[in-house]
């Protein structure tokens, strides 16, 4: 019995490590990233735009919806440009070593990267020392990925 438990624990560790490398904030079991918003529209239109479930692409364990086929094409050509930082988790949360959900209304593009935060209050805190908080988050992100 102990051998079975050890085997299962080992498998879970391996599975967690594989998926941990692609840790993404998704909507439950659906695997939808950004709550169905088009990640490219933040850059091209400067707004929250719902994507069409019929126009989608998968990246890092998340399925993203797009407002049109051109946005999907742009995303597929350069997903790292358009995918949210820190897997779409709260950037401030990552900077303090935690995974928080996000309010999509807190989106911002800085240095050509898309960031989200837990709520408007946390966004203000994050932006008070944006560069320092990004550096902290970028340092802590790999460990959070491997841990989760």
N, C-alpha and C positions, 0 to 999 in steps of 0.2 A: 504493500500500500504506500509506504514512504517513497519507493522508487517512482511510482506513478505520479505522486505529488511533485517530486523533484523534476521529473520530465516535463510535466505541465508548467511548472514554474519557469523552467529553462526555455520552453517554447514561448511563453508569454514575454519573457525578457527579450528573446530574439525578435518576436513580432513587434514589440514596443520599440526596439531599436530601429528596425526598418522603417516603421511608420513615423517614429520620432524625427527622422531626418527630413521629413516632409510635413511637419506639424503645421496645420492650417486651421483657422477658426471657421468652421462650417456650421450650417443650420441643421443640427441633429443628424439623423441617419441619412438624410437626403444627400448630404455632401455638397450642398450648394454654398459657394463662397460669396461673400459680400451681400448676403441676404437677397441675392438675385439681381443686384445692381450691376450695371455694365462697368467694368474697371477702366476701360478705355475712355468712356465718356467724361470721367473726372479730368482727364488731360485735354481732350478735344473740345468738350462743351462746357467745362467748368461747372458741372452740375451733377446731382444724383439723377441717374436715368435708369429706369427699370429695363433689364434685359429681356429678350424674348426667349422663352424656354426652348424654342425650336432652333435657336442659333446659339450653340454652346460649344465649349472646349474645356478639356480637363488639363489641369496643371497642379502639380504638387498635392495630390490627393483631394483637390477641390474642383468642382465643376462650376465654371463661370458662364453666365448668360450675357449676350451682347444685343445691343439695340439694332444692329444691322450687320450684314456680312462683311463690310469693310472693317468694322471694329474687330470682328473675330479674326480677320486676316492680319490686322496690325498686331493683335495680341499674340497670335501663333508665331509671328515672325520674331517677336521680342517679348516673351512673357515676363522676363525679369524687370523690364521697364514698367510694365503696367500692373503687375501683381502687387498687392499691398505689402508693405514692409512687415516683418515679424509675423508672417503668416496671417495677417489681418487681425491680430490680437492688439489690445491696447498698447500703444508704444510706451506710455509712461509705466504701465504695469510691467512690461518687459524690462524697463530700466531699473526697476526695483526687484526684479527676479520673480515676477508673478504673471500669471496668464489671466487677464480680465477680458470680459466681453466688450463690445464697442457700441457706441451710438453712431450710426453711419452719418449723422449730421455733423460730427466732429471732424470730418475728413479735411485734409489739407495736403497740398503738394508743395514740398520744399526740396530744393536741390534735385528736382526732377524725380522725386520719389513720393509715393502715396502713403500717408500715415492716417491712423485712426486712434481715437482715445475713448475711454470709458464714458465720459460725459463732458459737457462744456467746462465745468470747474476743473477737472483733471487736465483738459486741453490747455487751459490758462497756465496751470502749474507746469506742465510739460514745456510750454513755449517760453516760460520765464528764462530758462537756460537751455534752449533747444539743442544747440550743438553738444553741450555736455551730456544732456539726457540721451541723445542719439548715440553718442559714444558709449555710454553706460549700457544702453539697450543692445547695441551691436556686440558688445563684449559678453553680455549675459545670454543672448539668444541661442548660441550653440549649446550651452549647458541645458537650457530649458527644453530645447528640442530633444536632446538625448535623454533627459530625465522624464519627459512625458511622451 
